[in-house]
């Protein structure tokens, strides 16, 4: 599978003011004269001038070289391309030239040190991307550019940081250019000098390196204001190569969250707490401290003394940053099977053996070739330590995407030996129905039309196991059983349409699993079950998420 480009090609800082447009910093960078020299020798006429138009109309350029540079784009050309009118400030800037797409957020700045009317300056942090970069990734880069612009504007208003940095960068360009004119063999790059002298340049380099390495940006601009950013396309990419996680998939997952879902941290709680910034929300720290994979989100909310809505927000934050994933709380009835995305590598084999000495990952996975519940793996004679180890193994397998959980879904489907045998006396519709008694006869009422449909005592079912199906005889009157009433209620509420699993029905209707299993057993001629994943969790698998 061809991997969609995610990493940036370059990060660029440009400014435009009354003194003109200027490229201040770019990373990665190479000596301009090296590129210019190469272009000069490749021209047919060595005396012809190389203009910006020539560059734009030339043959398709390579996106980048081994150093990540942008061959064919000189500083003058780029500064001219990125110059926009003040009316376009605070708007998305996007420009495609040949095989490169440039993304930025022009920001208008009023200098705190200059009081003249025309002292405004426009600056922008621009990212150069591969032209094949998807729109969801482009949107993320635009968001990051906007955040960096806001942070720099804040620091300019606070202490004039940006003005001083731009002044230093501009003077460095002038000094290096003057030395190059004096010394023909001078190979000094102004960007190397700026990188050594400028704190802002080092911050921008840190942003670029973080994007390429992990997809997570945590940079403190001017050692004062923190900018944190996450590329879900990068951080959710590690366990299935070639798959790009669209942020919309994560949003759909979070919209599917229910109070009965649980949380599984992908890093150790203590390690996660230590990695949080100093100004992180106290409620997030409280949630991590109360974390337990056996608890539902509703239980975590109660234990953390937080609202359920806030727990959902914190959960979404952890999932987006790939610090946690959504599960159903671990319990004995949970059923697991090997994930279709599971890929066993030598590294994972060694890591599992180190984590669980004496056990083999392949052997453990083979035990889940068929759907298997935790209760079937538990031995009553096992010591508590052994049961605890089984839970840890399940957690490790879930964290590394080796297992998926299967839930039981129920579909109401009449057959010749079940509900359909009553059709001559009892009309089945999609409208809500209920049972009402009149003159000793229980009638099934269409609540949308309030029209009775006869359901008399002489109606029987051929199946011996279902002779009590919807009725039993007491004093020659047809009276519904508790199971029949519950069956009717769940049907009317639409739980048996194949889109609700047992755990969801148990939570929403506050009924026990044993009650549902009893309904499934008594009415198995008309209730069909199947096992599948919870949609909220299945979105993180490539065969679903890539749609």
N, C-alpha and C positions, 0 to 999 in steps of 0.2 A: 504494500500500500504506500502510495506517495504521501509523504508527510507535508502537511500544509505549513508554509513558513509562519513562524510565530515571533522569532527574535528580530529586533530592529537591526538595520544596517548601520545606522549612525544616529547620534544625537547632536543637535546643532542649536546654538544660541545666536540670534540675530537681533539687531536693533535698527530703528529708523527714527531720526529726529531732524532738527533744522540743519544739522551738519551733513545729512545724507544717510544712505543705507550702508550697513556694514556687517560683515560676518565677524563675530567676536570669538567664537569657539566652536570646534567640532571634534567629535571623538567617535571612532578611531580616526586618526589623521596620518598623513604622510606629507613629506616635503613637496610643496606645490611645484617646485622647479623640476622634480623628478618626473611628475606626470606631464608637465608642459613640455619637457624635453622629449619624452616618448612620443607625444602627439606631434611635435614639430618634425621629428625624423620620419614619421609615417605619412606626411603630406607629400603629394606629388610635386608641388611647387614650394621649395624651401623658403621663398621670399613672400609667399602669400600670408595674409593676416588671418589669425584664427579668432573669429568673433563668437559672441554668444549664440547668434542664429546658426552658425556653422555647427556648433555643438548639438543644438536641439534637432537639427535636420540631418545629422550624420547617421551612419548605420547604427542599428540597435546596440546599445551598450550592455556590457555585462553588469549584472546587478551589483556585484562587489567582488573584490579580490580576496585573497587569503587573509588579509589584515582587516577586512570589513570596510575598506574605503570605497568611495564612490568615484571611480575613474570617469573622466570626461566632464565632471562638474567642478568648475573653478569657483573660488570664493566669490568673485565678482558676479558670476552668473547666478549663484545661489542667493546672494544678498538681493539681487534685482528681482528674482522670482518670488522671494518671500516678502517683498515690500508691498503693503496693502494700504488702502486709504483708511483714515481714522473711522469712517463710517462702518468699516468691516471689523472693527475691534470687538472683542467679546463674542465673536462668532467662530464657527468651525472653519478652519482653513484646510483645504485639501487640494493637492495638485499632483497630477500624474504626468511624468515626463519619461518617455521611453519605457524602461522596465522598473522605474522607481516611483513610489507613491510617497508624497510628503504630507505629513499631518501635523497641525499645530493649532494653537489658540492665541491669536494676537491679543496682547493686553496693553491697554493705554495707561500710562503712568504719569502722574504729576510729581515732578521732583520736589522734595521738601527743602532742598538747598537753594533752588532758583525760584525767584518770585515774579519773573517776567510773565507776561500774558502767554507768550508762545513757548513756554518751557516744557511742554508735554513731550513725552517720548513713547514710542511704540516698541515693544520687545516681544519676542516669542521663542519658546522652546519647541523646536521642530524635530519630529522623528522621521527618518527615512526608512521606508519599508519596501519589501518586495511587492511588486505590482499585483501578484497573485494572492496577497494577504486577504483573508475573508473579511466581510464587513463587520462581523462581530468583534474581530480582533482590532480592526481599525477604530471602532468606537471606543474600545478600551484605551488605545493610545491617545486618542483625543481627550478622553477624560483625564488621563495622567498629565498631559500637557497643560490642561486647564488647572489642575491642582497645583502644579509647579508654578504656574503664573500667579495664582492667588497667593502662594507662600512667598514668592519673591516680592510681590506688591506689598504684602504685609511687612516684610523686613525693610523695604524701602521707606515706608511710612514710619516705622519704629526707629530706625537708626541710619537711614541712607545707605544701606548695604549695597543695593544694586548699582547706585550711581558710582560708588567708589570702585566696585568690581569692573564695571564697564570702562571707567576711566583708565584703570590699570591695564585692562586687556587691549584697549585701543593704543595706548602708549607703547605697549610691548610690540604690537604689530608694526608701528612706525619705527621703533628702534631696530628690529630685526630686518626690516626692509632697507633701512639706511646702511646697515652693515653689509647686506647682500650687494648693494650697489658699489660699496667701497672694495669689497673682496669678492671677486668673481667666483671663487671656489668655495664660498660659504654655503654650507649645507644645513644651517641651523633652521629649525622649524619653530615658528612663533608659538604654535600650539603646545610644544614641549615646554617652552619657557613659561607660558601661561599656566600650564598644569602644575608646575612647581611653585608658582607664586600665588595662584588664585584659589581661594577656598571654594568659591562657586564652581570653578572648573572641576575641582576634585569631587564636589557633590554630584555634578552631572555625570562624571565618569562612574561614580558609584551607582547611579541610577542605571546606566547602560549595562554595567557588569552584572548587577543584580537581576536585570531582566533576562539576560542571556543565561545566567547560571541557574536561577531558581524560579523566576517569574514573580518573586515577591520583592517589593521595594520598601525599605525602611531607612530613610535618609533624614537627617536633621539639618535643614538649611540654616547656614550661618551659626551652627551649634545652638539653635534656639527653637525653631519651629519644625515639628516633625511632619513628614509626608510619608504616609503608608499607603501602599497600593498592592493589589493582588491581581494577577492574570490567571483566571481559572483555567483558561486553555492550556496553560503551562503546568500549574500545580496539580491538576487532575489528570495529567497525561502520563504519569510515571508507570502505572500498572498495566497500561495497554498502549503499546507503541503505535503511532500512526493515527490515534484517535484524538480528535480535538473536542473538548467539552465546551459546548455553547453555553454562555451564562443564562440563556433562556431556559435551558434544561434544568439548571439549578433552581431557577425561579419557579418552574412548574413543580419541582419536587417540594419546595418550601410551601407552595400553595396547597399541596396535598397533605401537609402535616396534620396529624390528629393527636389529641391528648394521650392516646394509648401508645403512641410511638415512643421509642427510647433513643438514647444517644450513645454512640460508641466513639470515644476519643481515639484518634489515630496516633497520638503521642502520649507519653506518660503524663499524668496530671501535674506532677511536680515540675517536670521539664517544661510543660506548657505555661505554667504559672511564672516560671523564671524568664520565659521568652516574651512575656507581655510587657508593653511599654509602661513607664512609670505612671502615666496619666490614664491608664486603662480604667474602664468602668468598674467600680467595686462590685456591682452585681454580677459581672462576668467572672470575677475571681471567686465570688461566693458560689456560683453555679459549678465551677470546676472543683471547688473544695467538696461540694456535696455530691459530685458525680458518682454514679454507680450504674453499670450496664444492666443491672437487674431492675432499675427503677424506670417508670414511665415519665414522660415529660410532665404530666400532671402531678406525680409524686415529687419530682424534682422542684416544681414550683412551690409545693407546700413545704418541703424541707428547707428550701432556700428563702422562704418568706417573700417570694416574688410573684407577680401576677403571671398567669399562664401566657398572656399575650407577650409579655416581656421575655419569658422563657423561649417563646417561638422566635423572637427577634435575635436573641443571643445564639440560639441554635443555628439560625440562618447565617449568622456571622461566622461561626465556627465551621459550618459546612462549606461556605463560599471560600474560605481560606484553606480548605483541605485539612483542617485540624480535627474534624469529626465527620462521621457519617451517620445516617439514619438507620435504625434497626427496630425490630420489635423486642422489648425487654426480654432478656434471657430467662427462660423457664423450661420446665421438663417437657411441656407439650410442643415446643418449637421443633419444626421439621426442617432439616437441611439437606442439601445435595450439592455436588460439585458444580461450581460455576462454569458456564461454557466459555468464559474469558480466562479461565485459569491457565497460567503458563508457569511451569516448574523449571526453575533455573538452578544451576549448581550453587549459586550464591544463596538462594532461598533454602536449599537443602541444608547447607552448612549453618545458616542462621537458625533454622528450626532445631537442628541437632544441638546447637549451642544453648538454645532456650529450653529445650526439653531433652536432657541427656537420656540416652537409651531408646529413644523413639525415632522412627523414620517417617519423614513427611509423606513419602509415597504410600507407605503402609496405612497411615492414618487417613489419607485421602481415599484409598480404596474402600474404606469402611463407609464412605458416603457416596459410593457409585450409584446406589439407589437411595431414594428419600428415606432419611433416618431421623427419628426423633431423639432428643436428649434422654428421654426416659428409657428408651431401649438401650442406651449406652451406659446407663447407671446400674450398678449392681448394689443391691441393699447391703451386701456384705462388705462393700468397699469402705475404707476408712474415709473420714471427712477430707483428709489431705488429698486422697485420690479423686474424690468428687470435685474438689476445688481445682485440681490440675486439669480435669476435663473441661471445666468452664474456661480456664485460661487458654486451653488449646483451641476451643471454639472461638474465643475472642481473637486469638492470633490469626486463625484462618479467615475470619471475617475482615480483620484489618487489612490483610494482604489479598483480599478479593478472591479467595479460593472457594468459598462457600456462598450459596444464596439460600435464603429462607423461603420455604413454600407455605402458602396458606390455603385453606380449604374454602372454596367458593361453592355456592349452592344455586342450582338452577331448577325452578319448578317446571316440570314437563310431563303433562298427563299422558298415560298410556292406556292400552286396551284393558289392562288389568287393574287400573287405578281410577283416578278421578274421571277419566273420559267415559267410564261405564255409567256414570250418573248423568250424562248429558241429556238423556230423555226427560229427566225430572229436574235438572239443575243446570241453569245456564251459566257458563263461564265467560266472563268478560274481563277486559283490562281495567274496568272501573273499580273503585274501592267497594268492598263488600263487608257485611257484618252479619252476625247471627242474632235473630230475635225470636221470641216464643209467642205463639198465638194459638189458643185453644188446644194446648198440649202438643202442638206441632212446631218444631224449630224451622224457621224459614231463613234462607240466605238472602239478605236484602242488598240490593244495589244501592249504595248510599248516595250515588250521584243522581239517581232517578227516583229513589225511594219506592221501587216496584218490587213486591215480594215474588220470589221464585220458589216454588214448592220443594221442600226437602223432607219427604214423608218417611215413616218408619218402615214401609215395605221395601225401601231401597236397600239392597245389600251389595256387598263386594265379593267377588269370587275368591280372593286371596284369603287363606286362613289367617295369615299373620296380620291381616288388616280387617278382621271382622269388626274391630272397633274403630275403623277408619271413619272419622267425623261423627261417630255416635256410639252409644251403647244403650241397652234396654234396662229401664228401671220402672217397675209398675206399669208395663205396657206403654210407656212414653219414651220417645226418642230424646235423649239428653246428651249434649256434647261433653266429652271428657276435657280435662285440663289441657291435655296435649293437643286436642282438636282446637280448643280456643286459642292456644298459643300459635298453632300452625296457621290458623285463620288470620290472626293478628299480624304475624310476620309476612304472610302473603300480601295482605292489604297494604302494609308499609313498604312493600317493594324490595324486601331483603333477599328474596329468592329469585332475583333476575340475573344472577350470575356475576354481579359486580360488587358483592359484599362478602368478605370472608368472615369466618367464625369469630375471630378476635374483635372485629369491628361490631358485629351484632351483639356480642357479649357486653361490650362497653356501652354501646348506645342504648341498649334495652335493659341493662343491668340484670342479666340472667347468667346462670352458671353454664359452664361447658357441658356438664353432664345433662342438662336439660336439652341443649341443642342436639347432642349426640343421640338422646332418646327420640327426639323428633325425626332425626335422620334415619334411625333404625325402624321406627314404626311406619313411616311414610316413604320408605325407600323405593316403592314402585313409582312414585311421582316426583321424587326429589333426586336429582343427579348431582354428584359432586365432582369437582376437579381441583387439582392442586396447581397453583401458580404463584408468582411473586406479587408482592404488594406494589402497585404502580408507583407509589412515592419513592420506593427504593430501587425498583427496576430501571428507573431513568438513568442510573449511573452505570448501566451496562452498555457496551458499545453497540450491540445489535438494536437497542432501543434508542439510546441517546443520539445516534447518528442519523436518525430519521428526520 
